[in-house]
Amino acid sequence: MSWLEFGKTLVDNAWYGSGIGTVSDKYPLDISPAPKTFGIWGVIYYGIFITLLLTEHLEDDTCKQLFAESMQLNRKWIRVFTSDDRAEAYKVIAQLQTTNQALVTALRAKGVNNYYMEMYSTWVNAATILSERIANYGDGGDSVETLYSTVRDTYDDKDISYAERITLQWAIQGISPQNSTQGFDALKRALLRDGQVVSFAELFGIENNQSGEPISLGGVPPHTKTVTT
């Protein structure tokens, strides 16, 4: 079942994938990453392939079912999003986010820290923020503040895995908002110290520990804006 669901997901992503950028370009946001940032999907799908091929991480009943649900929701989201149904797409990716978090929790409960599944879950967390702002495009909401506050509420002062950290690093370095905030600047400093740049090759990591160095945002006021040119 896992191989079948994964194969169907690859087919749908290949078929509909080009339409994602077309829809996203209709709703420009300050937090939209540079196009090359989305290359992380290649790493994620490579990692899922390796997981299915070389491990039994997803073979127990709980993980197998959650993985199948994840792949089904992944396919549903790409079809709905590329049809420009923004509200429904956000509902679907929020379900995908919850399912992936449950899958990571189930893996950790049996002592498995799967680097690529944790990367997948973290990237979907970030994509959910984008999808929410696209769904509510034009409502006057501050996308940069939404990104900062969501990451703060999810990760601030919590131990995170290497996979979670490097995925957040990759995402944040791809974002260059015109209207930044002290909160966003603090987030970037916390993730990318001393001007650190994460290379694409580094995404193919092998180290992954459940407990890592926390991200500390230090109580920065989120709403103070700075303008970059």
VMD Tcl script that draws the C-alpha trace (Angstrom):
set ca {
  {0.00 0.00 0.00}
  {2.77 2.47 0.88}
  {4.55 2.04 -2.46}
  {1.30 2.43 -4.37}
  {0.32 5.60 -2.51}
  {3.79 7.06 -2.98}
  {3.83 6.24 -6.70}
  {0.45 7.87 -7.24}
  {1.68 10.95 -5.40}
  {4.73 11.25 -7.65}
  {2.52 10.96 -10.73}
  {0.11 13.67 -9.54}
  {2.96 15.98 -8.58}
  {4.52 15.54 -12.01}
  {1.18 16.13 -13.72}
  {-0.09 19.11 -11.72}
  {3.13 20.53 -10.30}
  {3.72 23.19 -12.93}
  {0.39 24.77 -12.05}
  {1.42 25.56 -8.47}
  {3.62 28.49 -9.50}
  {0.93 29.79 -11.86}
  {-1.58 30.04 -9.03}
  {0.94 31.31 -6.46}
  {2.02 34.12 -8.81}
  {-1.55 35.45 -8.76}
  {-1.25 36.06 -5.02}
  {2.20 37.57 -4.36}
  {3.21 37.58 -0.70}
  {6.19 38.98 1.16}
  {6.86 35.50 2.50}
  {6.78 33.68 -0.84}
  {10.16 31.90 -1.12}
  {12.35 32.15 -4.18}
  {11.39 29.47 -6.76}
  {14.58 27.45 -6.21}
  {13.59 27.00 -2.55}
  {10.91 24.54 -3.62}
  {13.64 22.21 -4.83}
  {13.43 20.73 -1.33}
  {10.54 18.60 -2.60}
  {13.03 16.59 -4.63}
  {14.97 15.86 -1.44}
  {11.79 14.92 0.43}
  {10.60 12.50 -2.23}
  {14.07 11.01 -2.57}
  {14.08 10.45 1.20}
  {10.66 8.85 1.21}
  {11.81 6.51 -1.57}
  {14.89 5.55 0.47}
  {12.75 5.07 3.59}
  {10.40 2.70 1.78}
  {13.25 0.86 0.08}
  {15.70 0.41 2.94}
  {13.76 0.61 6.21}
  {10.70 -0.76 7.94}
  {9.86 2.58 9.56}
  {6.45 2.82 7.90}
  {5.50 -0.85 8.06}
  {3.53 -1.02 11.32}
  {-0.23 -0.53 11.05}
  {-0.32 2.96 12.57}
  {2.48 4.46 10.50}
  {1.34 2.69 7.33}
  {-2.15 4.17 7.67}
  {-0.89 7.67 8.50}
  {1.53 7.58 5.57}
  {-1.25 6.53 3.20}
  {-3.44 9.37 4.47}
  {-0.55 11.80 4.04}
  {-0.01 10.80 0.42}
  {-3.75 11.00 -0.30}
  {-4.00 14.49 1.20}
  {-0.84 15.53 -0.65}
  {-2.46 14.59 -3.95}
  {-5.77 16.18 -3.02}
  {-4.04 19.45 -2.10}
  {-2.13 19.77 -5.36}
  {-5.28 19.13 -7.39}
  {-7.37 21.61 -5.38}
  {-4.69 24.29 -5.23}
  {-3.97 24.20 -8.95}
  {-7.72 24.58 -9.58}
  {-7.42 27.90 -7.68}
  {-9.82 26.85 -4.91}
  {-7.83 28.70 -2.25}
  {-10.13 28.12 0.73}
  {-10.44 24.39 0.14}
  {-6.70 24.08 -0.50}
  {-5.99 25.59 2.90}
  {-8.40 23.16 4.59}
  {-6.69 20.21 2.88}
  {-3.13 21.27 3.70}
  {-4.14 21.88 7.32}
  {-5.34 18.25 7.41}
  {-2.07 17.17 5.80}
  {-0.13 19.11 8.44}
  {-2.01 17.36 11.25}
  {-1.53 13.93 9.66}
  {2.20 14.45 9.16}
  {2.64 15.61 12.73}
  {0.84 12.48 13.92}
  {3.11 10.35 11.72}
  {6.29 11.94 13.12}
  {4.93 11.45 16.65}
  {4.17 7.79 15.94}
  {7.66 7.24 14.54}
  {9.30 8.89 17.53}
  {7.14 6.84 19.90}
  {8.84 3.71 18.60}
  {12.30 5.31 18.76}
  {12.62 6.36 15.12}
  {13.76 9.83 14.08}
  {13.31 9.64 10.32}
  {15.17 12.60 8.83}
  {13.14 12.85 5.64}
  {9.71 12.38 7.21}
  {10.57 15.12 9.71}
  {11.73 17.35 6.85}
  {8.46 16.62 5.01}
  {6.40 17.49 8.08}
  {8.32 20.71 8.75}
  {8.11 21.86 5.14}
  {4.35 21.27 5.12}
  {4.14 23.36 8.31}
  {5.75 26.23 6.38}
  {3.59 25.61 3.30}
  {0.47 25.77 5.49}
  {1.38 29.33 6.49}
  {1.64 30.30 2.83}
  {-1.62 28.55 1.99}
  {-3.46 30.34 4.80}
  {-2.30 33.75 3.59}
  {-3.21 32.89 -0.03}
  {-6.64 31.71 1.11}
  {-7.15 35.06 2.84}
  {-5.37 37.16 0.24}
  {-6.44 40.81 0.31}
  {-7.76 40.77 3.87}
  {-5.08 43.20 5.04}
  {-3.26 40.57 7.11}
  {0.49 40.83 7.56}
  {2.07 37.72 6.04}
  {5.48 38.44 7.59}
  {3.96 38.72 11.05}
  {1.95 35.54 10.48}
  {5.14 33.67 9.57}
  {7.02 34.99 12.58}
  {4.25 34.36 15.11}
  {3.53 30.85 13.81}
  {7.18 29.79 13.95}
  {7.53 31.41 17.37}
  {4.48 29.63 18.77}
  {5.54 26.28 17.27}
  {9.29 26.21 17.91}
  {10.47 28.98 20.27}
  {12.66 27.64 23.10}
  {11.81 24.03 22.22}
  {14.27 21.28 21.40}
  {14.03 20.51 17.72}
  {15.60 17.89 15.51}
  {18.32 18.53 12.97}
  {15.79 17.89 10.20}
  {13.40 20.49 11.58}
  {16.14 23.08 11.97}
  {17.72 22.69 8.54}
  {14.28 22.75 6.87}
  {13.44 26.01 8.63}
  {16.85 27.38 7.70}
  {16.33 26.49 4.06}
  {12.87 28.09 4.06}
  {13.86 31.31 5.81}
  {16.92 31.98 3.67}
  {14.68 31.85 0.59}
  {12.45 34.67 1.84}
  {13.32 38.35 1.31}
  {10.32 40.45 2.34}
  {10.14 44.09 1.30}
  {8.48 44.93 4.60}
  {10.28 43.04 7.33}
  {9.82 43.20 11.10}
  {12.13 42.93 14.07}
  {10.51 39.58 14.73}
  {11.34 38.26 11.27}
  {14.88 39.62 11.51}
  {15.29 37.90 14.88}
  {13.97 34.66 13.40}
  {16.47 34.84 10.57}
  {19.33 35.55 13.00}
  {18.27 32.68 15.26}
  {18.25 30.22 12.37}
  {21.08 31.56 10.21}
  {23.81 32.69 12.55}
  {26.75 34.74 11.29}
  {25.32 34.91 7.79}
  {25.12 31.11 7.47}
  {23.87 29.80 4.13}
  {22.49 26.28 3.76}
  {23.47 24.61 0.49}
  {21.16 22.28 -1.39}
  {23.63 19.42 -0.82}
  {23.34 19.87 2.94}
  {19.66 18.98 2.76}
  {20.67 15.39 2.08}
  {21.52 14.92 5.74}
  {22.03 11.76 7.72}
  {22.23 13.12 11.25}
  {18.91 13.50 13.01}
  {18.35 13.69 16.74}
  {15.02 14.34 18.41}
  {16.56 16.75 20.88}
  {18.67 19.57 19.57}
  {19.57 23.14 20.33}
  {16.43 25.25 20.84}
  {15.58 28.23 18.68}
  {15.39 31.25 20.96}
  {13.70 34.40 19.67}
  {14.24 36.29 22.91}
  {10.84 37.92 23.18}
  {11.38 40.27 20.24}
  {8.46 42.65 19.57}
  {6.88 41.18 16.45}
  {5.22 44.25 14.94}
  {8.12 46.71 14.59}
  {8.72 46.97 10.87}
  {11.87 47.60 8.93}
  {11.93 48.20 5.19}
  {14.47 46.52 2.98}
  {15.30 47.55 -0.54}
}
mol new
graphics top color blue
foreach p $ca { graphics top sphere $p radius 0.5 }
foreach p [lrange $ca 0 end-1] q [lrange $ca 1 end] { graphics top cylinder $p $q radius 0.2 }
display resetview
